[in-house]
Structure formats: structure tokens, C-alpha cells
Amino acid sequence: MLAGPKESSYYNIAGRYAKIIARSGVKVQVIETDGAQDNLRRLADRKIHPDVGFVLGGISDGIEIGGLISLGERVSSNRFWFSIAARKRWTACSS
């Protein structure tokens, strides 16, 4: 999971998501990045294979994002999009 700089809200939220997802038996690696735009670039780059990352809405100028799916999840007072690369097939989990 592409997060953000350590000690950032992105990184902290990613850690919380990882713990919740782990309850379903899925191991999530939280990856430190330079933030939302770096996450979007990495998600869009077909040579890199991250599955999930945090991005903000409205920052995709100049980045080809045709292979991504965005879920409009509000996880703080800011508007976050929890983006999932569409290259990989995902199955919904129920809790």
C-alpha cells in the first residue's frame, strides 16, 4: 500500500488499514512515498506493480490514469481517494 512520508497522516492511516485488512488474513506492506502525487505516478506506471495507494482528487494533470479505479473514500477531513490499480482482479471481502 503506497502511503506517504513516515509520520504523515497518509502513512498512519495506511498502517491502520493494514491492521484491519490483516484480520482477514491478507498481509499488507505499507510503503513510504513522497505523498499523493508520487503514489498516483507509481500506481499509473505499468513497470511498477503496487496494488493500492492514497491519492487526492484533482491531482492527475499530466499523468495517464486510464488503468486505475478510484473509490471515493473519505478517511479524514481532507478528501482522499483510495485508488486501486485495475490491472489486478480484486474480490470483495465481507466482514
N, C-alpha and C positions, 0 to 999 in steps of 0.2 A: 504494500500500500504506500503510494507516494504521499508524503506528509508535508513537510516544510522544515525550517530550521529547528534544531533542538530548542526546547523551552518556548516554542511558539504555540499558539492556540491550535494550529493545524496538527502539529506533532502530538500534542496532548490529546486531542480528540481522536486522532488515528490510533493512539495507544488504547484508548477506551473502546473504540470499535473492535480492535484486535482481540481484547479480552472477551467481549460479548460474542464475537464470531467463534472464538476458541471453544465456547461452551457447546457448540455444535460439532466439535471435532475437527475444525478447519484451522490450520496453522497460518497465521498472517505475519509477514515480515514488514515492519514499519521502516520505511526508507527515508532518511533525512535528505531534503532537497533545498533549493533556494526559494521555494514558495509556489504559489498558484500558477504563475506563468511557466515556470520550469516544469511543474507537474503536467501541464497541458502539452507542452512541447514533447515531453517524454512519452505521454500517452499516445500522441499523434505519430510519433516516429516508429515506423514499421520495423526498424532494425533493433529496437529495444522492446522488451516484452513485459512491461508492467501490466497488471490487470486492473488496478484501481488507483485513483488519486483524487485529491481535493483540488477543485478549481473554483474561481469566482466567475459569475456570469459576466459576459461582456468583455472578456479579455482575449478573444480568439483572433483579433485582427492580424492578418498575415500568416496564420497557422492553419493548415489544411486539417480539418477535424472531421472529415467525412466518415471515418471508421469508428467514431465514438458514439456512445449512448450516454446521455446525461439524465440523472434523476434529480429533480428539484427538491432536495432535502434541506430543510432549514435546521442547522445544527448550532447556531449561535445568533447573536444579534445581527451579524453580517449575513448576507445571502450567500450560502455555499451551494455548489453543485457537486454532488458525489458522482463522478464520472467513471464509467466502466468501458473499457475497450471492447468494441463489438467483435473483434477478431476471435474471441473465445466464447464458446457456448456456456451459458450460465443457467442453473436450475434454481428456481425459487425455493427457499427454505421456510418451513413454518416452525413456529416456536410454541 
